[in-house]
Amino acid sequence: MLDNKLKKLEEIIKGYGQMLVALSGGVDSTFLLAFASKVFSEEGRADAVAALTATGPQFAEDEQLYAEQLCDRLGIAHKKVDVSHIIGMIKRNPIDRCYHCKREMFGILKERADMVGSVLCDGTNTDDMSDYRPGNRAIEELGIASPLKEAGLGKEEIREALKRLDTGDVREMAEKPALACLATRIPYGETITEQKLKAIDEAERFLRNKGFSQLRVRCHEIAGKVSGNETRFMARIETLSEEAGRMLEIKDSVEDKLKSLGFEFVTLDLGGYEKGKMNSMIEGMNVPDRIKVSETVVRGNAANVKTADVMAEIDRFLKETREQDYSFSDFVDIIEKLRQPDGCPWDREQTHESLKKHMVEEANEALDAIDEKNWNHLCEELGDVLLQIVLHSQIAAEAGEFTIDDVVQCVSEKMIRRHPHVFGNIDVSSVDEGLDLWEEIKKREKTATK
């Protein structure tokens, strides 16, 4: 049966003119690359296969390094593509996080493949279809080829085929435990940060170096914040039942190491390691059915939203939001959420240029409120002006230009610099003297930046 499947895989691969493998450094993509390398080499087309590896804090450092070493041994062209920015896109960790991550990541990789006329292939296999994997939908939408799945190969068959393969010294990978994306260690709904991902990666590497085979270091948030906006979190270690006793024997060194990485508490899961364990949480999560609003053909035709269920949800939601208290930090998070893949279609498509007219409109409406001496209206309109500021800052943050913290830092520095009569040792006795001082400081600032 395995021989037949491998024969089918060979035929599938031969059908590709050129092939680019999305190489994670894990078992499946390693086998696919090594097998394809052998197939094309035997045909005298060794250069028909190459590899792309997505890099970023969400991927285990060991796997990224192995991917590079494997390509060196196979003599295969290899490019690394930094997709660290995806962390910002999936920060809120929705249930369909994997879909948004793979949609962005494989979209980037596919652009690279299309540029050189290659078929982009991933290591999805038949076993990947049995667990909750919303990323599979992204793979299908983008038209990424999954030859292992197409050939009917499952995880154990891939490991068995690896043992037979005499290409690139990859047989050792047959016994390598699955690692998976590090974001899978964080429960849905809890924030994904580089700090957490780095701590998870280093903790798991430490434990693997201690001889533990299949394990996970799950990262759970603890209520409350430490200095700044850093999150408090604890570790829940899952390991094979037969290895739990040895974990307890070295518990002191494990605790010391993980605490040094930022984990406040270190625990051992008595239930042991279980594939897809975090997905079991989905069943208990309160995820109400979404109420669908049909598309409007002409903007302004609101008849399609005025259905009884939609209007009832609007009334419920209005009451709920009025009962909440929000801070400036909450507001920044709200705007970030609106720009996420699962956010608002209008907010996601805005740019600095498209927002220019709105900045002017909101400022003018605030001026009108002042002229009317309508202070409740002014409060609302100042909020709309603030919306423009934070939205511009979020767009800039996504492009790596600046953040809202940079805006606050910049204006704070300016206010202190230009008020030495308040924050420094200069004394002024009138408004005019203060204004003269302000203008002089402005001139000196311009001179200093030339």
C-alpha positions as CSV (number, residue, x, y, z in Angstrom):
1,M,0.0,0.0,0.0
2,L,2.8,2.4,0.9
3,D,4.7,1.6,-2.3
4,N,1.6,2.4,-4.3
5,K,1.2,5.7,-2.6
6,L,4.8,6.7,-3.1
7,K,4.5,5.7,-6.8
8,K,1.5,8.0,-7.0
9,L,3.5,10.8,-5.2
10,E,6.3,10.4,-7.7
11,E,3.9,10.8,-10.6
12,I,2.4,13.9,-9.1
13,I,5.8,15.5,-8.6
14,K,6.9,14.7,-12.1
15,G,3.9,16.5,-13.4
16,Y,5.3,19.8,-12.0
17,G,7.5,21.7,-14.3
18,Q,9.2,23.4,-11.4
19,M,8.4,22.9,-7.7
20,L,8.9,25.2,-4.7
21,V,8.4,23.5,-1.3
22,A,7.2,25.5,1.7
23,L,9.8,24.0,4.0
24,S,9.1,24.4,7.7
25,G,11.9,22.0,8.8
26,G,9.3,19.6,10.2
27,V,8.9,15.9,9.3
28,D,6.3,16.3,6.5
29,S,7.9,19.1,4.4
30,T,11.4,17.6,5.0
31,F,10.2,14.3,3.4
32,L,8.4,16.1,0.6
33,L,11.6,18.1,-0.3
34,A,14.0,15.2,0.0
35,F,11.7,12.9,-2.1
36,A,11.1,15.5,-4.7
37,S,14.9,16.1,-4.9
38,K,15.5,12.4,-5.5
39,V,12.7,12.3,-8.2
40,F,14.0,15.3,-10.1
41,S,17.7,14.3,-9.8
42,E,16.9,10.9,-11.3
43,E,15.3,12.7,-14.2
44,G,18.4,15.0,-14.6
45,R,16.4,18.0,-13.4
46,A,17.9,18.5,-10.0
47,D,17.4,22.3,-10.2
48,A,13.6,21.9,-10.8
49,V,13.0,21.9,-7.0
50,A,13.8,24.7,-4.5
51,A,12.6,25.6,-1.1
52,L,11.1,28.6,0.7
53,T,11.1,28.9,4.5
54,A,8.9,31.4,6.4
55,T,10.8,32.8,9.4
56,G,9.6,34.6,12.5
57,P,9.1,34.2,16.2
58,Q,6.1,31.9,15.7
59,F,8.4,29.1,14.4
60,A,10.8,27.0,16.4
61,E,14.4,28.1,16.0
62,D,15.6,24.5,15.7
63,E,13.3,23.8,12.7
64,Q,14.3,27.0,10.9
65,L,18.0,26.0,11.4
66,Y,17.3,22.4,10.2
67,A,15.6,23.7,7.1
68,E,18.7,25.7,6.2
69,Q,21.1,22.8,6.9
70,L,18.9,20.3,4.9
71,C,19.0,22.4,1.8
72,D,22.7,22.7,2.1
73,R,23.1,18.9,2.3
74,L,20.7,18.4,-0.7
75,G,22.3,21.2,-2.7
76,I,18.9,22.8,-3.1
77,A,18.3,26.6,-3.6
78,H,16.8,27.9,-0.4
79,K,15.3,31.3,0.4
80,K,14.1,32.5,3.8
81,V,11.1,34.9,3.9
82,D,10.5,36.9,7.1
83,V,6.8,36.9,8.1
84,S,7.3,38.3,11.6
85,H,4.6,40.9,10.9
86,I,1.9,38.2,11.0
87,I,2.3,38.2,14.8
88,G,0.6,41.6,14.8
89,M,-2.2,40.3,12.5
90,I,-3.1,37.3,14.8
91,K,-2.2,39.1,18.1
92,R,-5.8,38.6,19.5
93,N,-5.6,34.9,18.8
94,P,-9.1,34.3,17.4
95,I,-10.4,30.7,17.0
96,D,-9.6,30.9,13.3
97,R,-6.1,32.3,13.9
98,C,-4.5,29.6,11.8
99,Y,-6.6,30.6,8.7
100,H,-5.5,34.3,8.9
101,C,-1.8,33.3,9.5
102,K,-1.7,30.8,6.6
103,R,-3.7,33.1,4.3
104,E,-1.1,35.8,4.8
105,M,2.0,33.6,4.9
106,F,1.2,31.3,2.0
107,G,0.0,34.3,0.0
108,I,3.5,35.8,0.3
109,L,5.2,32.5,-0.6
110,K,2.9,31.9,-3.5
111,E,3.8,35.3,-5.0
112,R,7.4,34.2,-4.9
113,A,6.5,30.9,-6.6
114,D,4.4,32.6,-9.3
115,M,7.3,35.0,-10.1
116,V,9.5,32.1,-11.1
117,G,6.8,29.9,-12.6
118,S,6.9,27.2,-9.9
119,V,4.2,25.2,-8.2
120,L,4.1,26.0,-4.5
121,C,3.7,22.8,-2.4
122,D,3.2,22.3,1.3
123,G,3.5,19.3,3.6
124,T,-0.2,18.8,4.4
125,N,-1.1,15.1,4.7
126,T,-4.3,13.1,5.2
127,D,-4.0,13.1,9.0
128,D,-4.1,16.9,9.0
129,M,-7.7,16.7,7.8
130,S,-9.0,15.0,10.9
131,D,-8.2,17.8,13.5
132,Y,-9.5,21.3,13.7
133,R,-7.3,23.1,11.2
134,P,-8.8,26.3,9.7
135,G,-5.5,26.9,7.9
136,N,-6.5,24.2,5.5
137,R,-9.1,26.5,4.1
138,A,-6.5,29.1,3.3
139,I,-4.4,26.5,1.5
140,E,-7.3,25.5,-0.7
141,E,-8.3,29.1,-1.4
142,L,-4.8,30.0,-2.6
143,G,-4.5,26.9,-4.7
144,I,-1.4,25.6,-2.9
145,A,-0.5,22.0,-4.0
146,S,-0.5,19.4,-1.3
147,P,1.0,16.3,-3.0
148,L,1.3,14.2,0.2
149,K,-2.4,14.6,0.8
150,E,-3.2,14.0,-2.9
151,A,-1.2,10.8,-2.8
152,G,-3.1,9.6,0.3
153,L,-0.1,9.7,2.7
154,G,-0.6,9.9,6.5
155,K,1.8,10.9,9.2
156,E,3.0,7.4,10.1
157,E,3.4,6.4,6.4
158,I,5.5,9.5,5.9
159,R,7.8,8.5,8.8
160,E,8.1,5.0,7.4
161,A,9.0,6.4,4.0
162,L,11.6,8.6,5.6
163,K,13.3,5.5,7.0
164,R,13.7,4.2,3.5
165,L,14.9,7.4,1.9
166,D,18.7,7.5,1.2
167,T,18.7,11.2,0.2
168,G,20.3,14.0,2.3
169,D,20.6,12.0,5.5
170,V,16.9,12.6,6.4
171,R,16.2,9.2,7.9
172,E,16.9,10.7,11.4
173,M,13.8,12.8,10.9
174,A,11.6,9.7,11.0
175,E,11.9,9.7,14.8
176,K,11.7,13.5,15.3
177,P,8.6,14.6,17.3
178,A,6.2,17.0,15.7
179,L,6.7,20.6,16.9
180,A,4.0,22.7,15.1
181,C,3.6,26.5,15.1
182,L,4.5,27.9,18.6
183,A,1.3,30.0,18.6
184,T,-0.6,26.7,19.2
185,R,0.8,26.7,22.7
186,I,-1.3,29.8,23.6
187,P,-5.0,29.3,24.3
188,Y,-7.4,31.0,21.9
189,G,-8.4,34.4,23.0
190,E,-5.2,35.1,24.9
191,T,-2.8,37.6,23.4
192,I,0.1,36.3,21.2
193,T,3.3,38.2,21.8
194,E,6.9,37.8,20.7
195,Q,7.8,37.6,24.4
196,K,5.6,34.6,25.0
197,L,6.7,32.8,21.8
198,K,10.4,33.3,22.6
199,A,9.9,31.9,26.1
200,I,8.0,28.9,24.8
201,D,10.6,28.2,22.1
202,E,13.5,28.4,24.6
203,A,11.7,26.3,27.2
204,E,10.9,23.5,24.8
205,R,14.4,23.5,23.5
206,F,15.8,23.3,27.0
207,L,13.6,20.3,27.8
208,R,14.4,18.5,24.5
209,N,18.1,18.9,25.3
210,K,17.3,17.2,28.6
211,G,16.2,14.2,26.7
212,F,12.4,14.6,26.6
213,S,10.9,13.5,23.3
214,Q,7.3,14.6,22.6
215,L,6.3,17.6,24.7
216,R,4.6,21.0,24.8
217,V,5.1,24.0,27.0
218,R,1.6,25.7,27.1
219,C,1.5,29.3,28.0
220,H,-1.4,30.6,30.1
221,E,-2.1,34.2,31.1
222,I,-2.5,35.1,34.8
223,A,-4.8,37.9,35.8
224,G,-3.2,41.3,36.2
225,K,-0.3,43.1,34.5
226,V,3.3,43.8,35.5
227,S,5.1,47.0,34.8
228,G,4.1,48.6,31.5
229,N,1.8,46.4,29.4
230,E,3.6,43.1,29.8
231,T,1.4,40.1,30.5
232,R,1.9,37.7,33.4
233,F,2.0,34.1,32.3
234,M,2.6,30.6,33.6
235,A,3.8,27.3,32.0
236,R,1.8,24.1,31.8
237,I,4.2,21.3,30.6
238,E,2.7,18.4,28.7
239,T,5.0,15.4,28.2
240,L,4.5,11.7,27.6
241,S,3.2,9.8,30.6
242,E,6.3,7.5,30.8
243,E,8.5,10.6,31.0
244,A,6.5,12.5,33.7
245,G,8.5,10.8,36.5
246,R,11.8,12.0,35.1
247,M,10.4,15.5,34.8
248,L,9.7,15.5,38.5
249,E,13.2,14.3,39.3
250,I,14.6,17.5,37.7
251,K,11.8,19.8,38.6
252,D,14.0,22.3,40.4
253,S,16.2,22.9,37.4
254,V,13.2,23.0,35.1
255,E,11.5,25.6,37.3
256,D,14.6,27.7,37.6
257,K,15.1,27.8,33.8
258,L,11.5,28.5,32.9
259,K,11.2,31.2,35.5
260,S,14.3,32.8,34.1
261,L,12.4,32.9,30.7
262,G,9.5,34.9,32.2
263,F,7.1,32.1,33.3
264,E,5.8,33.1,36.8
265,F,4.7,29.6,37.7
266,V,5.7,26.2,36.2
267,T,3.2,23.3,36.3
268,L,3.1,19.7,35.0
269,D,-0.1,18.6,33.2
270,L,-1.0,15.2,34.8
271,G,-3.0,14.4,31.7
272,G,0.2,14.3,29.7
273,Y,0.8,15.2,26.1
274,E,-2.1,15.0,23.6
275,K,-2.1,16.2,20.0
276,G,-4.5,19.0,19.4
277,K,-5.3,19.3,23.1
278,M,-5.8,23.1,23.0
279,N,-8.5,22.6,20.3
280,S,-10.7,20.9,23.0
281,M,-11.2,24.3,24.5
282,I,-13.2,25.4,21.5
283,E,-16.2,23.3,22.6
284,G,-16.5,25.2,25.8
285,M,-16.1,28.6,24.4
286,N,-19.2,30.8,24.1
287,V,-19.1,31.6,20.4
288,P,-22.6,32.7,19.3
289,D,-23.7,32.1,15.7
290,R,-23.0,35.1,13.5
291,I,-26.0,36.9,12.0
292,K,-25.4,37.3,8.3
293,V,-26.2,40.6,6.6
294,S,-26.6,40.1,2.9
295,E,-24.6,42.3,0.5
296,T,-26.1,45.6,-0.6
297,V,-26.1,46.1,-4.3
298,V,-26.4,49.9,-3.9
299,R,-25.0,51.7,-0.9
300,G,-27.7,53.3,1.1
301,N,-30.2,50.6,0.5
302,A,-30.5,49.4,4.1
303,A,-33.5,47.2,3.7
304,N,-31.4,44.1,3.8
305,V,-30.1,44.9,7.3
306,K,-33.5,45.8,8.8
307,T,-34.5,42.2,9.5
308,A,-35.9,41.3,12.9
309,D,-32.8,39.3,14.1
310,V,-30.3,41.9,13.0
311,M,-32.3,44.8,14.7
312,A,-32.6,42.7,17.9
313,E,-28.8,42.1,17.9
314,I,-28.2,45.8,17.3
315,D,-30.4,46.7,20.3
316,R,-28.7,44.1,22.5
317,F,-25.2,45.2,21.5
318,L,-26.0,48.9,22.0
319,K,-27.0,48.2,25.6
320,E,-23.9,46.0,26.2
321,T,-21.4,48.6,25.0
322,R,-22.9,51.4,27.1
323,E,-22.3,49.4,30.2
324,Q,-18.5,49.2,29.6
325,D,-15.7,51.5,30.8
326,Y,-12.9,52.2,28.3
327,S,-9.4,53.6,28.7
328,F,-7.1,55.2,26.0
329,S,-5.2,51.9,25.9
330,D,-8.5,50.1,25.2
331,F,-9.3,52.5,22.4
332,V,-5.9,51.8,20.8
333,D,-6.6,48.1,21.0
334,I,-10.1,48.7,19.4
335,I,-8.6,50.4,16.4
336,E,-6.0,47.7,16.0
337,K,-8.8,45.1,16.1
338,L,-10.7,46.9,13.4
339,R,-7.7,46.6,11.1
340,Q,-7.2,42.9,11.7
341,P,-8.2,40.3,9.0
342,D,-11.4,39.6,11.0
343,G,-12.0,43.3,11.5
344,C,-14.1,45.8,9.6
345,P,-13.8,45.8,5.8
346,W,-13.9,49.6,5.6
347,D,-11.3,50.2,8.3
348,R,-9.0,47.5,6.7
349,E,-8.9,49.3,3.3
350,Q,-8.1,52.8,4.6
351,T,-4.7,54.5,3.9
352,H,-3.1,57.7,5.0
353,E,-4.3,59.3,1.7
354,S,-7.9,58.0,1.9
355,L,-8.3,59.4,5.4
356,K,-7.2,63.0,4.5
357,K,-10.7,64.3,3.9
358,H,-12.0,62.7,7.1
359,M,-9.4,64.4,9.2
360,V,-10.5,67.8,7.8
361,E,-14.2,67.0,8.3
362,E,-13.8,65.9,11.9
363,A,-11.8,68.9,12.8
364,N,-14.4,71.2,11.2
365,E,-17.2,69.5,13.1
366,A,-15.3,70.0,16.4
367,L,-14.9,73.7,15.5
368,D,-18.7,73.9,14.9
369,A,-19.4,72.4,18.3
370,I,-17.2,75.1,19.9
371,D,-19.0,77.8,18.0
372,E,-22.3,76.3,19.2
373,K,-21.0,76.0,22.8
374,N,-22.4,72.5,22.7
375,W,-19.9,70.7,25.0
376,N,-21.5,67.2,24.7
377,H,-21.2,67.6,20.9
378,L,-17.6,68.8,21.3
379,C,-16.8,65.7,23.4
380,E,-18.1,63.4,20.7
381,E,-16.3,65.3,17.9
382,L,-13.0,65.4,19.7
383,G,-13.3,61.6,19.9
384,D,-13.7,61.5,16.2
385,V,-10.5,63.6,15.8
386,L,-8.8,61.2,18.1
387,L,-10.0,58.3,16.0
388,Q,-8.2,59.8,13.0
389,I,-5.0,60.1,14.9
390,V,-5.0,56.6,16.3
391,L,-6.2,55.1,12.9
392,H,-3.3,56.9,11.1
393,S,-0.9,55.6,13.8
394,Q,-2.2,52.0,13.4
395,I,-1.7,52.1,9.6
396,A,1.8,53.5,10.2
397,A,2.6,50.8,12.8
398,E,1.6,48.1,10.3
399,A,3.9,49.6,7.7
400,G,6.8,49.9,10.2
401,E,6.7,53.7,10.1
402,F,5.8,54.7,13.6
403,T,3.3,53.8,16.4
404,I,0.9,55.7,18.6
405,D,3.5,55.5,21.4
406,D,5.9,57.3,19.1
407,V,3.3,60.0,18.5
408,V,2.8,60.4,22.3
409,Q,6.5,60.4,22.9
410,C,7.1,63.1,20.2
411,V,4.4,65.5,21.4
412,S,5.4,65.0,25.0
413,E,9.0,65.8,24.3
414,K,7.9,68.9,22.3
415,M,5.7,70.2,25.1
416,I,8.4,69.8,27.7
417,R,11.1,71.4,25.4
418,R,9.0,74.4,24.6
419,H,7.9,75.0,28.2
420,P,11.2,75.5,30.1
421,H,9.4,78.2,32.1
422,V,7.2,75.3,33.5
423,F,9.6,72.3,33.5
424,G,13.0,74.1,33.5
425,N,14.6,77.1,35.2
426,I,13.4,80.0,33.0
427,D,10.9,82.5,34.4
428,V,8.3,84.4,32.3
429,S,5.9,87.0,33.5
430,S,3.4,87.3,30.6
431,V,1.7,85.5,27.8
432,D,3.8,87.4,25.2
433,E,7.1,86.4,26.9
434,G,5.9,82.8,26.8
435,L,5.1,83.0,23.1
436,D,8.4,84.7,22.3
437,L,10.2,81.9,24.1
438,W,8.2,79.3,22.2
439,E,9.1,80.8,18.9
440,E,12.8,81.0,19.8
441,I,12.8,77.3,20.9
442,K,11.2,76.4,17.5
443,K,14.0,78.2,15.6
444,R,16.7,76.4,17.7
445,E,15.0,73.0,17.1
446,K,15.1,73.6,13.3
447,T,18.8,74.6,13.5
448,A,19.6,71.5,15.6
449,T,18.1,69.1,13.0
450,K,19.9,70.5,10.0
